[in-house]
Structure formats: structure tokens, C-alpha cells
Amino acid sequence: MSNVHSAIDAVFEQVADFFSSNLQKEIKITSINSEALNAWQQSWSSSLRIPPNGGWDWRCKLSNASRKYQKRLMSVAVWGQDNCLCGLALCSRSKSNEVLSVHYIEGAPIEQHPLTGYVFNIINAVLHEYSYVVNANKIRIMYPVKDLIDFYNSHGYILSKKSLFGRPYCEKGIER
Amino acid sequence: MSTLLCYNNFLSGYENISFQEKYILKKNNPKIQITITAVEKKSETSKVIIETMIPLPLAILLFVVLIPVILIALILAWPFSLVANGATEPSYTEAKEYFNNGQGYLNNLSEKDKKELLIKNQNIHLGL
């Protein structure tokens, strides 16, 4: 993992500051580093979720996505109070920077974690903020879990009639 | 050379080019349907670039004659594709400066959107 700060780190700080100050909660956002993978292995292992409905092997998914997207990969780990890992997401930007795609997104499989009900909002804000920085005009949620389509819809993500390699996706245009 | 550059520019707009052939065996007139699809980098949607039906003998002739020509063209065009890199992201400092200047998504949220963003989602699947 690189220690050199990039634009996404500035976005993480911006979004974490916004939610921390407004929710009066301890929030940290990082990339999915070794600390996040260890926390995932230790605290999410009791998950009864089965892919594609969550329960992904994040170590394996991160490794595959790093190879595929390289510098265009954005991994997001959302941390709550007492260093509790509350959410993970793997996203990428297209080569032209015009589209940001969420490939995997999951909240902690703990009934009440410090950021219950806020994980999507935080990751969604990261994507929106980053879209402004790199001038992207679309955000896509690839292969959305069926039970979440209405939820994504309520946040402005519309299920596309098209598919990408046979995979459905929800899409939202970014207006500035 | 300009043809080669045009060809390279055309290809640089696409990725994951796939080739599919389908044999249509009719008596006295065997044909082959060729479909080339690719994903447009800009919109990330797959598009059919070429879809054509050609008689089988002509297809064999084209395969023998044109494939080596295309291969040579691809090899010659490859160095140009290295020059055409994808868009990059700004640095950490540039992004920080951008936010400090009051720009960005969160800095320009309306009060209504800000309230919506801070509403707790209830009982959402996958712990979101």
C-alpha cells in the first residue's frame, strides 16, 4: 500500500469531517488497508451473509480489483467509534474519469454498530465529493443487490435498462 | 501514417473488444456472420461496432489475406496507445486547496440536501 497521499485521501478527510461534526460521532475514512482487512477478518467473521448478498471475501475482492483497476481503484473503509469497522466499498473510476462505479458495498454485520444507518450515506458522499474532484458525471452501482434497488432508487440511482457485460447497474447523473 | 493514427484514435475510445462469428450453413450458400463488440470508455456501455454477413469462401480468403495485415497494423499501432494514457486525478494538495476554496459537493449542499444526507436509514439490507 502506498503512503503517498492522493486526492481520494483529501476526499476521505473532507467527508469524515463533515459527518463527524454534523452527527457528533467519531468517524474515520481510509482505504481498505491491512488494518481494515484485519478488522474485517476479526469482527465480520460471524456474518451469515452469502454472496451476492454481502458476505464477500474482501481480501480476495481487493486483490482482484487492484489487479484489474490499478490506479483507478478506490477502496473505502468507514470506521466508527473505538475503531469499529462499519463499512467497506470497492469502487473504480473509468479511464476517462467520467464514470465512478461501485462494485461492492457492505456494512458491518453487527446489529447495532456505531454508524448503523449511515454507512451508505457516508460512502455515497465520498463518491459525490470525488466526482467533483475528478469531474466525473455519473456514478454507477454495479450488480445491485435486488433488495437494495428501491433504497438506491430513493437516493437517485435509477436501475438502467442497459447492462454492462450482462450485469445490471443503477446509475445517477451528477449535476453541478 | 495518418490512417494508422486514425485507427489508433478510434481504438483508444474503446476497451474489451470482442469478436464473435456464427456459421449459417445453407445449401449452395454457406455464410458467416461476424459481430465485433466493444465497450466505449466514455460511457462504459457495450456497442456493436461491426455486424456483417459474408459468404464463407470470401471469409476464408479474407482470413488468409487480411488477418496478417491487421496483426501488423495492431503491432505498429501499439506504441501509440501507450502515449494515449487515461485521465489522471489531481494531487492531494490540489484537492485540499479545492475544498479550502469552498468548492466541492459538501461545501455547496443546500440545507435540504444536507438534512437528507444526515438522516439515518432504518433497517437497510447489508447493514448500510
Interface residues (C-beta under 8 A of the other chain):
Chain A: V4 H5 S6 A7 I8 D9 A10 V11 E13 Q14 V15 F18 F19 N22 L23 R49 N53 G54 R72 C86 G87 R93 S94 K95 S96 N97 E98 V99 S101 I105 E106 G107 A108 P109 I110 H113 T116 G117 Y118 V119 F120 N121 N124 A125 H128 E129 S131 Y132 V133 V134 R140 V145 D147 L148 F151 K162 L164 F165
Chain B: E15 N16 V39 K41 K42 S43 E44 T45 S46 G86 A87 E89 P90 S91 Y92 E94 A95 K96 Y98 F99 Q103 G104 Y105 L106 K114 L117 L118 I119 K120 N121 Q122 I124 H125 L126 G127 L128
